[in-house]
Amino acid sequence: MMIDFPEATRVHRRMPKEAFYKRLTLTTALKEKFVSDVDRIFIENSLTMENLRLTKDSDVKEILLLTVSLKKKEFDGKVIEAIARQNPHNLVFLLIYEEERQLAMFHSKLYRSPWMPESETALTARGFSLEEIWNGFIEQIALYEERAEAVADSLTIDQRLQLQEKIVKLEKQIQKTEAAAWKETQPKKRFDLYQKVQKYKQELEGLKRGQS
């Protein structure tokens, strides 16, 4: 696993699960999910300006890496979202289920990387301020499979995330419309659906070139 933060950032402190979720404002259903889905929580690393010896200050004061061992792979993401929303720190989650790992973070919404083997799980802290490091984490997790890389340098992180959302939504729309066209028995309706698919595909190519 390639998550190798400086030793000065290491915490490795277990958070008692019951004490942890009792601090959170959760619905009864979400509390039950917390108990049924989560096994253990550790604070692994605390990244600060001081322990990283950064040269630039920023609005981000501390980033915590939490490891969350799960009892099931198909867990409720709202549990992780609730932890992130109600914590004053910027949080990155390393989710663990058996031999697989997934990275997650909350930035307006919950983003999760694909599940992957431990040996392929990587996260690098790069930048001269915690804000730059946090943006780097967004790139590595939320934009793990960026669809519009050609325009990445000319857009802000949030613009890239918005563009990614549009692309993913349109790709799903294309799949749905193509499936409908295959099932359609009336030639005119099938032709109209294929025309829609072509229109969507042209729009998709434009989005990938940064044309919103």
Secondary structure, DSSP 8 states (H G I E B T S, - for coil): -EE---GGGEEEEEE-HHHHHHTS---HHHHHHHHHHEEEEEEEEEEETTTTT-S---S--EEEEEEEEES-SS--HHHHHHHHHT-SSEEEEEEEETTEEEEEEESSSEEE---EEGGG-EE---SSSHHHHHHHHHHHHTTTT-S-GGGGGGS-HHHHHHHHHHHHHHHHHHHHHHHHHHH--SHHHHHHHHHHHHHHHHHHHHHHTT--
